[in-house]
Amino acid sequence: MTAGDSAEFYEQALEVALEASSEAATLLLEGFGEPLELAEKSNKRDIVSNFDVASQESMWKHTGW
């Protein structure tokens, strides 16, 4: 990989990261003040809301994983 290839790769990665985080932030802001659906992850003190799950899924969608 040349320096030019590296720069292009990081530029594309940054673009994907910015799009993904922007969409996830929008989902979280839309949920602000709304009733939450809570679930436990690994224990009773480790909880996740429906908005957490939606924003995380949005981020993964942008990565293609």
mmCIF file as Biopython writes it, N, C-alpha, C and O atoms, coordinates in Angstrom:
data_model
#
loop_
_atom_site.group_PDB
_atom_site.id
_atom_site.type_symbol
_atom_site.label_atom_id
_atom_site.label_alt_id
_atom_site.label_comp_id
_atom_site.label_asym_id
_atom_site.label_entity_id
_atom_site.label_seq_id
_atom_site.pdbx_PDB_ins_code
_atom_site.Cartn_x
_atom_site.Cartn_y
_atom_site.Cartn_z
_atom_site.occupancy
_atom_site.B_iso_or_equiv
_atom_site.auth_seq_id
_atom_site.auth_asym_id
_atom_site.pdbx_PDB_model_num
ATOM 1   N N  . MET A ? 1  ? 0.852   -1.165  0.000  1.0 0.0 1  A 1 
ATOM 2   C CA . MET A ? 1  ? 0.000   0.000   0.000  1.0 0.0 1  A 1 
ATOM 3   C C  . MET A ? 1  ? 0.903   1.236   0.000  1.0 0.0 1  A 1 
ATOM 4   O O  . MET A ? 1  ? 1.814   1.356   0.819  1.0 0.0 1  A 1 
ATOM 5   N N  . THR A ? 2  ? 0.637   2.131   -0.917 1.0 0.0 2  A 1 
ATOM 6   C CA . THR A ? 2  ? 1.438   3.348   -1.002 1.0 0.0 2  A 1 
ATOM 7   C C  . THR A ? 2  ? 0.863   4.419   -0.083 1.0 0.0 2  A 1 
ATOM 8   O O  . THR A ? 2  ? -0.229  4.264   0.464  1.0 0.0 2  A 1 
ATOM 9   N N  . ALA A ? 3  ? 1.597   5.484   0.077  1.0 0.0 3  A 1 
ATOM 10  C CA . ALA A ? 3  ? 1.130   6.596   0.928  1.0 0.0 3  A 1 
ATOM 11  C C  . ALA A ? 3  ? -0.174  7.159   0.390  1.0 0.0 3  A 1 
ATOM 12  O O  . ALA A ? 3  ? -1.064  7.516   1.162  1.0 0.0 3  A 1 
ATOM 13  N N  . GLY A ? 4  ? -0.292  7.242   -0.930 1.0 0.0 4  A 1 
ATOM 14  C CA . GLY A ? 4  ? -1.537  7.742   -1.538 1.0 0.0 4  A 1 
ATOM 15  C C  . GLY A ? 4  ? -2.710  6.823   -1.258 1.0 0.0 4  A 1 
ATOM 16  O O  . GLY A ? 4  ? -3.822  7.276   -0.986 1.0 0.0 4  A 1 
ATOM 17  N N  . ASP A ? 5  ? -2.443  5.501   -1.329 1.0 0.0 5  A 1 
ATOM 18  C CA . ASP A ? 5  ? -3.495  4.525   -1.024 1.0 0.0 5  A 1 
ATOM 19  C C  . ASP A ? 5  ? -3.921  4.637   0.431  1.0 0.0 5  A 1 
ATOM 20  O O  . ASP A ? 5  ? -5.110  4.573   0.746  1.0 0.0 5  A 1 
ATOM 21  N N  . SER A ? 6  ? -2.949  4.805   1.310  1.0 0.0 6  A 1 
ATOM 22  C CA . SER A ? 6  ? -3.252  4.937   2.738  1.0 0.0 6  A 1 
ATOM 23  C C  . SER A ? 6  ? -4.110  6.157   2.997  1.0 0.0 6  A 1 
ATOM 24  O O  . SER A ? 6  ? -5.080  6.091   3.752  1.0 0.0 6  A 1 
ATOM 25  N N  . ALA A ? 7  ? -3.760  7.267   2.378  1.0 0.0 7  A 1 
ATOM 26  C CA . ALA A ? 7  ? -4.525  8.498   2.579  1.0 0.0 7  A 1 
ATOM 27  C C  . ALA A ? 7  ? -5.961  8.318   2.097  1.0 0.0 7  A 1 
ATOM 28  O O  . ALA A ? 7  ? -6.902  8.755   2.761  1.0 0.0 7  A 1 
ATOM 29  N N  . GLU A ? 8  ? -6.129  7.677   0.950  1.0 0.0 8  A 1 
ATOM 30  C CA . GLU A ? 8  ? -7.469  7.445   0.411  1.0 0.0 8  A 1 
ATOM 31  C C  . GLU A ? 8  ? -8.264  6.515   1.326  1.0 0.0 8  A 1 
ATOM 32  O O  . GLU A ? 8  ? -9.445  6.750   1.580  1.0 0.0 8  A 1 
ATOM 33  N N  . PHE A ? 9  ? -7.617  5.460   1.818  1.0 0.0 9  A 1 
ATOM 34  C CA . PHE A ? 9  ? -8.277  4.526   2.727  1.0 0.0 9  A 1 
ATOM 35  C C  . PHE A ? 9  ? -8.777  5.251   3.980  1.0 0.0 9  A 1 
ATOM 36  O O  . PHE A ? 9  ? -9.930  5.092   4.380  1.0 0.0 9  A 1 
ATOM 37  N N  . TYR A ? 10 ? -7.896  6.049   4.594  1.0 0.0 10 A 1 
ATOM 38  C CA . TYR A ? 10 ? -8.283  6.742   5.820  1.0 0.0 10 A 1 
ATOM 39  C C  . TYR A ? 10 ? -9.344  7.799   5.556  1.0 0.0 10 A 1 
ATOM 40  O O  . TYR A ? 10 ? -10.192 8.048   6.414  1.0 0.0 10 A 1 
ATOM 41  N N  . GLU A ? 11 ? -9.311  8.418   4.393  1.0 0.0 11 A 1 
ATOM 42  C CA . GLU A ? 11 ? -10.335 9.398   4.039  1.0 0.0 11 A 1 
ATOM 43  C C  . GLU A ? 11 ? -11.694 8.720   3.916  1.0 0.0 11 A 1 
ATOM 44  O O  . GLU A ? 11 ? -12.697 9.241   4.403  1.0 0.0 11 A 1 
ATOM 45  N N  . GLN A ? 12 ? -11.728 7.564   3.268  1.0 0.0 12 A 1 
ATOM 46  C CA . GLN A ? 12 ? -12.980 6.806   3.128  1.0 0.0 12 A 1 
ATOM 47  C C  . GLN A ? 12 ? -13.460 6.299   4.486  1.0 0.0 12 A 1 
ATOM 48  O O  . GLN A ? 12 ? -14.655 6.342   4.781  1.0 0.0 12 A 1 
ATOM 49  N N  . ALA A ? 13 ? -12.536 5.824   5.305  1.0 0.0 13 A 1 
ATOM 50  C CA . ALA A ? 13 ? -12.904 5.327   6.631  1.0 0.0 13 A 1 
ATOM 51  C C  . ALA A ? 13 ? -13.486 6.454   7.482  1.0 0.0 13 A 1 
ATOM 52  O O  . ALA A ? 13 ? -14.465 6.255   8.201  1.0 0.0 13 A 1 
ATOM 53  N N  . LEU A ? 14 ? -12.887 7.621   7.397  1.0 0.0 14 A 1 
ATOM 54  C CA . LEU A ? 14 ? -13.395 8.771   8.144  1.0 0.0 14 A 1 
ATOM 55  C C  . LEU A ? 14 ? -14.791 9.152   7.672  1.0 0.0 14 A 1 
ATOM 56  O O  . LEU A ? 14 ? -15.656 9.467   8.490  1.0 0.0 14 A 1 
ATOM 57  N N  . GLU A ? 15 ? -15.019 9.128   6.374  1.0 0.0 15 A 1 
ATOM 58  C CA . GLU A ? 15 ? -16.339 9.449   5.826  1.0 0.0 15 A 1 
ATOM 59  C C  . GLU A ? 15 ? -17.397 8.472   6.340  1.0 0.0 15 A 1 
ATOM 60  O O  . GLU A ? 15 ? -18.485 8.890   6.737  1.0 0.0 15 A 1 
ATOM 61  N N  . VAL A ? 16 ? -17.085 7.184   6.336  1.0 0.0 16 A 1 
ATOM 62  C CA . VAL A ? 16 ? -18.017 6.170   6.840  1.0 0.0 16 A 1 
ATOM 63  C C  . VAL A ? 16 ? -18.280 6.389   8.328  1.0 0.0 16 A 1 
ATOM 64  O O  . VAL A ? 16 ? -19.424 6.317   8.777  1.0 0.0 16 A 1 
ATOM 65  N N  . ALA A ? 17 ? -17.230 6.652   9.083  1.0 0.0 17 A 1 
ATOM 66  C CA . ALA A ? 17 ? -17.376 6.864   10.523 1.0 0.0 17 A 1 
ATOM 67  C C  . ALA A ? 17 ? -18.246 8.085   10.822 1.0 0.0 17 A 1 
ATOM 68  O O  . ALA A ? 17 ? -19.083 8.049   11.724 1.0 0.0 17 A 1 
ATOM 69  N N  . LEU A ? 18 ? -18.047 9.152   10.071 1.0 0.0 18 A 1 
ATOM 70  C CA . LEU A ? 18 ? -18.845 10.363  10.293 1.0 0.0 18 A 1 
ATOM 71  C C  . LEU A ? 18 ? -20.314 10.142  9.939  1.0 0.0 18 A 1 
ATOM 72  O O  . LEU A ? 18 ? -21.201 10.587  10.666 1.0 0.0 18 A 1 
ATOM 73  N N  . GLU A ? 19 ? -20.572 9.459   8.830  1.0 0.0 19 A 1 
ATOM 74  C CA . GLU A ? 19 ? -21.957 9.157   8.445  1.0 0.0 19 A 1 
ATOM 75  C C  . GLU A ? 19 ? -22.626 8.261   9.481  1.0 0.0 19 A 1 
ATOM 76  O O  . GLU A ? 19 ? -23.759 8.514   9.890  1.0 0.0 19 A 1 
ATOM 77  N N  . ALA A ? 20 ? -21.929 7.225   9.898  1.0 0.0 20 A 1 
ATOM 78  C CA . ALA A ? 20 ? -22.484 6.272   10.864 1.0 0.0 20 A 1 
ATOM 79  C C  . ALA A ? 20 ? -22.758 6.935   12.201 1.0 0.0 20 A 1 
ATOM 80  O O  . ALA A ? 20 ? -23.824 6.738   12.785 1.0 0.0 20 A 1 
ATOM 81  N N  . SER A ? 21 ? -21.819 7.711   12.687 1.0 0.0 21 A 1 
ATOM 82  C CA . SER A ? 21 ? -22.013 8.351   13.992 1.0 0.0 21 A 1 
ATOM 83  C C  . SER A ? 21 ? -23.094 9.413   13.937 1.0 0.0 21 A 1 
ATOM 84  O O  . SER A ? 21 ? -23.818 9.609   14.913 1.0 0.0 21 A 1 
ATOM 85  N N  . SER A ? 22 ? -23.212 10.095  12.820 1.0 0.0 22 A 1 
ATOM 86  C CA . SER A ? 22 ? -24.258 11.105  12.669 1.0 0.0 22 A 1 
ATOM 87  C C  . SER A ? 22 ? -25.647 10.459  12.702 1.0 0.0 22 A 1 
ATOM 88  O O  . SER A ? 22 ? -26.557 10.956  13.366 1.0 0.0 22 A 1 
ATOM 89  N N  . GLU A ? 23 ? -25.798 9.355   11.981 1.0 0.0 23 A 1 
ATOM 90  C CA . GLU A ? 23 ? -27.087 8.652   11.972 1.0 0.0 23 A 1 
ATOM 91  C C  . GLU A ? 23 ? -27.413 8.090   13.356 1.0 0.0 23 A 1 
ATOM 92  O O  . GLU A ? 23 ? -28.555 8.175   13.808 1.0 0.0 23 A 1 
ATOM 93  N N  . ALA A ? 24 ? -26.419 7.521   14.022 1.0 0.0 24 A 1 
ATOM 94  C CA . ALA A ? 24 ? -26.640 6.969   15.359 1.0 0.0 24 A 1 
ATOM 95  C C  . ALA A ? 24 ? -27.014 8.072   16.343 1.0 0.0 24 A 1 
ATOM 96  O O  . ALA A ? 24 ? -27.891 7.883   17.186 1.0 0.0 24 A 1 
ATOM 97  N N  . ALA A ? 25 ? -26.356 9.218   16.238 1.0 0.0 25 A 1 
ATOM 98  C CA . ALA A ? 25 ? -26.675 10.352  17.121 1.0 0.0 25 A 1 
ATOM 99  C C  . ALA A ? 25 ? -28.096 10.837  16.886 1.0 0.0 25 A 1 
ATOM 100 O O  . ALA A ? 25 ? -28.799 11.185  17.835 1.0 0.0 25 A 1 
ATOM 101 N N  . THR A ? 26 ? -28.519 10.864  15.642 1.0 0.0 26 A 1 
ATOM 102 C CA . THR A ? 26 ? -29.893 11.278  15.322 1.0 0.0 26 A 1 
ATOM 103 C C  . THR A ? 26 ? -30.893 10.338  15.976 1.0 0.0 26 A 1 
ATOM 104 O O  . THR A ? 26 ? -31.886 10.787  16.549 1.0 0.0 26 A 1 
ATOM 105 N N  . LEU A ? 27 ? -30.640 9.041   15.895 1.0 0.0 27 A 1 
ATOM 106 C CA . LEU A ? 27 ? -31.541 8.069   16.527 1.0 0.0 27 A 1 
ATOM 107 C C  . LEU A ? 27 ? -31.607 8.280   18.038 1.0 0.0 27 A 1 
ATOM 108 O O  . LEU A ? 27 ? -32.686 8.218   18.628 1.0 0.0 27 A 1 
ATOM 109 N N  . LEU A ? 28 ? -30.463 8.527   18.661 1.0 0.0 28 A 1 
ATOM 110 C CA . LEU A ? 28 ? -30.440 8.741   20.106 1.0 0.0 28 A 1 
ATOM 111 C C  . LEU A ? 28 ? -31.165 10.025  20.488 1.0 0.0 28 A 1 
ATOM 112 O O  . LEU A ? 28 ? -31.900 10.054  21.475 1.0 0.0 28 A 1 
ATOM 113 N N  . LEU A ? 29 ? -30.963 11.081  19.715 1.0 0.0 29 A 1 
ATOM 114 C CA . LEU A ? 29 ? -31.635 12.347  20.013 1.0 0.0 29 A 1 
ATOM 115 C C  . LEU A ? 29 ? -33.144 12.245  19.825 1.0 0.0 29 A 1 
ATOM 116 O O  . LEU A ? 29 ? -33.902 12.839  20.591 1.0 0.0 29 A 1 
ATOM 117 N N  . GLU A ? 30 ? -33.585 11.506  18.825 1.0 0.0 30 A 1 
ATOM 118 C CA . GLU A ? 30 ? -35.019 11.301  18.615 1.0 0.0 30 A 1 
ATOM 119 C C  . GLU A ? 30 ? -35.636 10.560  19.795 1.0 0.0 30 A 1 
ATOM 120 O O  . GLU A ? 30 ? -36.808 10.760  20.111 1.0 0.0 30 A 1 
ATOM 121 N N  . GLY A ? 31 ? -34.855 9.710   20.441 1.0 0.0 31 A 1 
ATOM 122 C CA . GLY A ? 31 ? -35.364 8.951   21.574 1.0 0.0 31 A 1 
ATOM 123 C C  . GLY A ? 31 ? -35.316 9.697   22.895 1.0 0.0 31 A 1 
ATOM 124 O O  . GLY A ? 31 ? -35.878 9.239   23.891 1.0 0.0 31 A 1 
ATOM 125 N N  . PHE A ? 32 ? -34.648 10.844  22.909 1.0 0.0 32 A 1 
ATOM 126 C CA . PHE A ? 32 ? -34.505 11.595  24.159 1.0 0.0 32 A 1 
ATOM 127 C C  . PHE A ? 32 ? -35.878 11.985  24.690 1.0 0.0 32 A 1 
ATOM 128 O O  . PHE A ? 32 ? -36.680 12.592  23.981 1.0 0.0 32 A 1 
ATOM 129 N N  . GLY A ? 33 ? -36.141 11.630  25.944 1.0 0.0 33 A 1 
ATOM 130 C CA . GLY A ? 33 ? -37.408 11.957  26.581 1.0 0.0 33 A 1 
ATOM 131 C C  . GLY A ? 33 ? -38.528 10.976  26.288 1.0 0.0 33 A 1 
ATOM 132 O O  . GLY A ? 33 ? -39.617 11.091  26.850 1.0 0.0 33 A 1 
ATOM 133 N N  . GLU A ? 34 ? -38.274 10.017  25.417 1.0 0.0 34 A 1 
ATOM 134 C CA . GLU A ? 34 ? -39.283 9.007   25.084 1.0 0.0 34 A 1 
ATOM 135 C C  . GLU A ? 34 ? -39.185 7.850   26.079 1.0 0.0 34 A 1 
ATOM 136 O O  . GLU A ? 34 ? -38.141 7.641   26.696 1.0 0.0 34 A 1 
ATOM 137 N N  . PRO A ? 35 ? -40.275 7.106   26.230 1.0 0.0 35 A 1 
ATOM 138 C CA . PRO A ? 35 ? -40.218 5.931   27.113 1.0 0.0 35 A 1 
ATOM 139 C C  . PRO A ? 35 ? -39.173 4.929   26.592 1.0 0.0 35 A 1 
ATOM 140 O O  . PRO A ? 35 ? -39.049 4.703   25.389 1.0 0.0 35 A 1 
ATOM 141 N N  . LEU A ? 36 ? -38.442 4.349   27.519 1.0 0.0 36 A 1 
ATOM 142 C CA . LEU A ? 36 ? -37.403 3.397   27.159 1.0 0.0 36 A 1 
ATOM 143 C C  . LEU A ? 36 ? -37.860 1.966   27.375 1.0 0.0 36 A 1 
ATOM 144 O O  . LEU A ? 36 ? -38.613 1.672   28.302 1.0 0.0 36 A 1 
ATOM 145 N N  . GLU A ? 37 ? -37.402 1.100   26.523 1.0 0.0 37 A 1 
ATOM 146 C CA . GLU A ? 37 ? -37.536 -0.340  26.723 1.0 0.0 37 A 1 
ATOM 147 C C  . GLU A ? 37 ? -36.152 -0.808  27.143 1.0 0.0 37 A 1 
ATOM 148 O O  . GLU A ? 37 ? -35.204 -0.733  26.361 1.0 0.0 37 A 1 
ATOM 149 N N  . LEU A ? 38 ? -36.035 -1.283  28.359 1.0 0.0 38 A 1 
ATOM 150 C CA . LEU A ? 38 ? -34.730 -1.669  28.890 1.0 0.0 38 A 1 
ATOM 151 C C  . LEU A ? 38 ? -34.568 -3.177  28.918 1.0 0.0 38 A 1 
ATOM 152 O O  . LEU A ? 38 ? -35.528 -3.920  29.120 1.0 0.0 38 A 1 
ATOM 153 N N  . ALA A ? 39 ? -33.343 -3.611  28.713 1.0 0.0 39 A 1 
ATOM 154 C CA . ALA A ? 39 ? -33.001 -5.026  28.802 1.0 0.0 39 A 1 
ATOM 155 C C  . ALA A ? 39 ? -31.647 -5.139  29.485 1.0 0.0 39 A 1 
ATOM 156 O O  . ALA A ? 39 ? -30.835 -4.214  29.448 1.0 0.0 39 A 1 
ATOM 157 N N  . GLU A ? 40 ? -31.421 -6.287  30.109 1.0 0.0 40 A 1 
ATOM 158 C CA . GLU A ? 40 ? -30.129 -6.555  30.730 1.0 0.0 40 A 1 
ATOM 159 C C  . GLU A ? 40 ? -29.198 -7.161  29.693 1.0 0.0 40 A 1 
ATOM 160 O O  . GLU A ? 40 ? -29.614 -7.926  28.822 1.0 0.0 40 A 1 
ATOM 161 N N  . LYS A ? 41 ? -27.923 -6.796  29.812 1.0 0.0 41 A 1 
ATOM 162 C CA . LYS A ? 41 ? -26.928 -7.404  28.931 1.0 0.0 41 A 1 
ATOM 163 C C  . LYS A ? 41 ? -26.282 -8.575  29.656 1.0 0.0 41 A 1 
ATOM 164 O O  . LYS A ? 41 ? -26.732 -9.711  29.504 1.0 0.0 41 A 1 
ATOM 165 N N  . SER A ? 42 ? -25.252 -8.329  30.429 1.0 0.0 42 A 1 
ATOM 166 C CA . SER A ? 42 ? -24.556 -9.429  31.081 1.0 0.0 42 A 1 
ATOM 167 C C  . SER A ? 42 ? -24.958 -9.602  32.547 1.0 0.0 42 A 1 
ATOM 168 O O  . SER A ? 42 ? -24.794 -10.681 33.115 1.0 0.0 42 A 1 
ATOM 169 N N  . ASN A ? 43 ? -25.488 -8.530  33.160 1.0 0.0 43 A 1 
ATOM 170 C CA . ASN A ? 43 ? -25.957 -8.613  34.543 1.0 0.0 43 A 1 
ATOM 171 C C  . ASN A ? 43 ? -26.959 -7.498  34.803 1.0 0.0 43 A 1 
ATOM 172 O O  . ASN A ? 43 ? -27.200 -6.669  33.925 1.0 0.0 43 A 1 
ATOM 173 N N  . LYS A ? 44 ? -27.542 -7.464  35.991 1.0 0.0 44 A 1 
ATOM 174 C CA . LYS A ? 44 ? -28.605 -6.509  36.288 1.0 0.0 44 A 1 
ATOM 175 C C  . LYS A ? 44 ? -28.150 -5.058  36.268 1.0 0.0 44 A 1 
ATOM 176 O O  . LYS A ? 44 ? -28.973 -4.155  36.123 1.0 0.0 44 A 1 
ATOM 177 N N  . ARG A ? 45 ? -26.860 -4.826  36.412 1.0 0.0 45 A 1 
ATOM 178 C CA . ARG A ? 45 ? -26.346 -3.454  36.382 1.0 0.0 45 A 1 
ATOM 179 C C  . ARG A ? 45 ? -25.888 -3.037  34.993 1.0 0.0 45 A 1 
ATOM 180 O O  . ARG A ? 45 ? -25.511 -1.884  34.783 1.0 0.0 45 A 1 
ATOM 181 N N  . ASP A ? 46 ? -25.918 -3.945  34.063 1.0 0.0 46 A 1 
ATOM 182 C CA . ASP A ? 46 ? -25.487 -3.679  32.692 1.0 0.0 46 A 1 
ATOM 183 C C  . ASP A ? 46 ? -26.731 -3.660  31.806 1.0 0.0 46 A 1 
ATOM 184 O O  . ASP A ? 46 ? -27.127 -4.688  31.258 1.0 0.0 46 A 1 
ATOM 185 N N  . ILE A ? 47 ? -27.340 -2.488  31.672 1.0 0.0 47 A 1 
ATOM 186 C CA . ILE A ? 47 ? -28.596 -2.397  30.933 1.0 0.0 47 A 1 
ATOM 187 C C  . ILE A ? 47 ? -28.393 -1.716  29.584 1.0 0.0 47 A 1 
ATOM 188 O O  . ILE A ? 47 ? -27.418 -0.996  29.368 1.0 0.0 47 A 1 
ATOM 189 N N  . VAL A ? 48 ? -29.325 -1.960  28.698 1.0 0.0 48 A 1 
ATOM 190 C CA . VAL A ? 48 ? -29.303 -1.377  27.362 1.0 0.0 48 A 1 
ATOM 191 C C  . VAL A ? 48 ? -30.732 -0.991  27.009 1.0 0.0 48 A 1 
ATOM 192 O O  . VAL A ? 48 ? -31.678 -1.699  27.353 1.0 0.0 48 A 1 
ATOM 193 N N  . SER A ? 49 ? -30.884 0.132   26.321 1.0 0.0 49 A 1 
ATOM 194 C CA . SER A ? 49 ? -32.223 0.573   25.913 1.0 0.0 49 A 1 
ATOM 195 C C  . SER A ? 49 ? -32.453 0.246   24.438 1.0 0.0 49 A 1 
ATOM 196 O O  . SER A ? 49 ? -31.522 -0.072  23.698 1.0 0.0 49 A 1 
ATOM 197 N N  . ASN A ? 50 ? -33.701 0.332   24.043 1.0 0.0 50 A 1 
ATOM 198 C CA . ASN A ? 50 ? -34.046 0.119   22.643 1.0 0.0 50 A 1 
ATOM 199 C C  . ASN A ? 50 ? -33.333 1.137   21.743 1.0 0.0 50 A 1 
ATOM 200 O O  . ASN A ? 50 ? -33.015 0.824   20.596 1.0 0.0 50 A 1 
ATOM 201 N N  . PHE A ? 51 ? -33.083 2.332   22.244 1.0 0.0 51 A 1 
ATOM 202 C CA . PHE A ? 51 ? -32.385 3.339   21.450 1.0 0.0 51 A 1 
ATOM 203 C C  . PHE A ? 51 ? -30.890 3.031   21.346 1.0 0.0 51 A 1 
ATOM 204 O O  . PHE A ? 51 ? -30.269 3.318   20.322 1.0 0.0 51 A 1 
ATOM 205 N N  . ASP A ? 52 ? -30.311 2.450   22.398 1.0 0.0 52 A 1 
ATOM 206 C CA . ASP A ? 52 ? -28.912 2.001   22.332 1.0 0.0 52 A 1 
ATOM 207 C C  . ASP A ? 52 ? -28.755 0.958   21.231 1.0 0.0 52 A 1 
ATOM 208 O O  . ASP A ? 52 ? -27.830 1.021   20.421 1.0 0.0 52 A 1 
ATOM 209 N N  . VAL A ? 53 ? -29.671 0.004   21.220 1.0 0.0 53 A 1 
ATOM 210 C CA . VAL A ? 53 ? -29.608 -1.082  20.236 1.0 0.0 53 A 1 
ATOM 211 C C  . VAL A ? 53 ? -29.772 -0.526  18.824 1.0 0.0 53 A 1 
ATOM 212 O O  . VAL A ? 53 ? -29.033 -0.908  17.917 1.0 0.0 53 A 1 
ATOM 213 N N  . ALA A ? 54 ? -30.737 0.375   18.635 1.0 0.0 54 A 1 
ATOM 214 C CA . ALA A ? 54 ? -30.978 0.943   17.304 1.0 0.0 54 A 1 
ATOM 215 C C  . ALA A ? 54 ? -29.771 1.729   16.807 1.0 0.0 54 A 1 
ATOM 216 O O  . ALA A ? 54 ? -29.407 1.632   15.635 1.0 0.0 54 A 1 
ATOM 217 N N  . SER A ? 55 ? -29.153 2.502   17.683 1.0 0.0 55 A 1 
ATOM 218 C CA . SER A ? 55 ? -28.004 3.296   17.247 1.0 0.0 55 A 1 
ATOM 219 C C  . SER A ? 55 ? -26.811 2.391   16.936 1.0 0.0 55 A 1 
ATOM 220 O O  . SER A ? 55 ? -26.075 2.645   15.983 1.0 0.0 55 A 1 
ATOM 221 N N  . GLN A ? 56 ? -26.616 1.348   17.725 1.0 0.0 56 A 1 
ATOM 222 C CA . GLN A ? 56 ? -25.515 0.422   17.461 1.0 0.0 56 A 1 
ATOM 223 C C  . GLN A ? 56 ? -25.736 -0.316  16.141 1.0 0.0 56 A 1 
ATOM 224 O O  . GLN A ? 56 ? -24.799 -0.486  15.362 1.0 0.0 56 A 1 
ATOM 225 N N  . GLU A ? 57 ? -26.960 -0.752  15.888 1.0 0.0 57 A 1 
ATOM 226 C CA . GLU A ? 57 ? -27.260 -1.441  14.630 1.0 0.0 57 A 1 
ATOM 227 C C  . GLU A ? 57 ? -27.020 -0.515  13.442 1.0 0.0 57 A 1 
ATOM 228 O O  . GLU A ? 57 ? -26.535 -0.947  12.397 1.0 0.0 57 A 1 
ATOM 229 N N  . SER A ? 58 ? -27.362 0.752   13.609 1.0 0.0 58 A 1 
ATOM 230 C CA . SER A ? 58 ? -27.125 1.735   12.562 1.0 0.0 58 A 1 
ATOM 231 C C  . SER A ? 58 ? -25.637 1.865   12.256 1.0 0.0 58 A 1 
ATOM 232 O O  . SER A ? 58 ? -25.237 1.941   11.094 1.0 0.0 58 A 1 
ATOM 233 N N  . MET A ? 59 ? -24.831 1.889   13.297 1.0 0.0 59 A 1 
ATOM 234 C CA . MET A ? 59 ? -23.384 2.004   13.105 1.0 0.0 59 A 1 
ATOM 235 C C  . MET A ? 59 ? -22.849 0.774   12.360 1.0 0.0 59 A 1 
ATOM 236 O O  . MET A ? 59 ? -22.051 0.913   11.433 1.0 0.0 59 A 1 
ATOM 237 N N  . TRP A ? 60 ? -23.282 -0.423  12.758 1.0 0.0 60 A 1 
ATOM 238 C CA . TRP A ? 60 ? -22.809 -1.643  12.101 1.0 0.0 60 A 1 
ATOM 239 C C  . TRP A ? 60 ? -23.243 -1.679  10.643 1.0 0.0 60 A 1 
ATOM 240 O O  . TRP A ? 60 ? -22.501 -2.162  9.788  1.0 0.0 60 A 1 
ATOM 241 N N  . LYS A ? 61 ? -24.440 -1.173  10.352 1.0 0.0 61 A 1 
ATOM 242 C CA . LYS A ? 61 ? -24.942 -1.166  8.974  1.0 0.0 61 A 1 
ATOM 243 C C  . LYS A ? 61 ? -23.982 -0.414  8.059  1.0 0.0 61 A 1 
ATOM 244 O O  . LYS A ? 61 ? -23.747 -0.833  6.926  1.0 0.0 61 A 1 
ATOM 245 N N  . HIS A ? 62 ? -23.434 0.677   8.538  1.0 0.0 62 A 1 
ATOM 246 C CA . HIS A ? 62 ? -22.527 1.490   7.723  1.0 0.0 62 A 1 
ATOM 247 C C  . HIS A ? 62 ? -21.194 0.797   7.477  1.0 0.0 62 A 1 
ATOM 248 O O  . HIS A ? 62 ? -20.542 1.061   6.466  1.0 0.0 62 A 1 
ATOM 249 N N  . THR A ? 63 ? -20.782 -0.070  8.368  1.0 0.0 63 A 1 
ATOM 250 C CA . THR A ? 63 ? -19.493 -0.752  8.185  1.0 0.0 63 A 1 
ATOM 251 C C  . THR A ? 63 ? -19.606 -1.944  7.252  1.0 0.0 63 A 1 
ATOM 252 O O  . THR A ? 63 ? -18.604 -2.437  6.734  1.0 0.0 63 A 1 
ATOM 253 N N  . GLY A ? 64 ? -20.837 -2.407  7.040  1.0 0.0 64 A 1 
ATOM 254 C CA . GLY A ? 64 ? -21.041 -3.558  6.173  1.0 0.0 64 A 1 
ATOM 255 C C  . GLY A ? 64 ? -20.789 -4.888  6.861  1.0 0.0 64 A 1 
ATOM 256 O O  . GLY A ? 64 ? -20.679 -5.916  6.193  1.0 0.0 64 A 1 
ATOM 257 N N  . TRP A ? 65 ? -20.696 -4.886  8.180  1.0 0.0 65 A 1 
ATOM 258 C CA . TRP A ? 65 ? -20.447 -6.118  8.930  1.0 0.0 65 A 1 
ATOM 259 C C  . TRP A ? 65 ? -21.726 -6.747  9.340  1.0 0.0 65 A 1 
ATOM 260 O O  . TRP A ? 65 ? -21.720 -7.796  9.983  1.0 0.0 65 A 1 
#
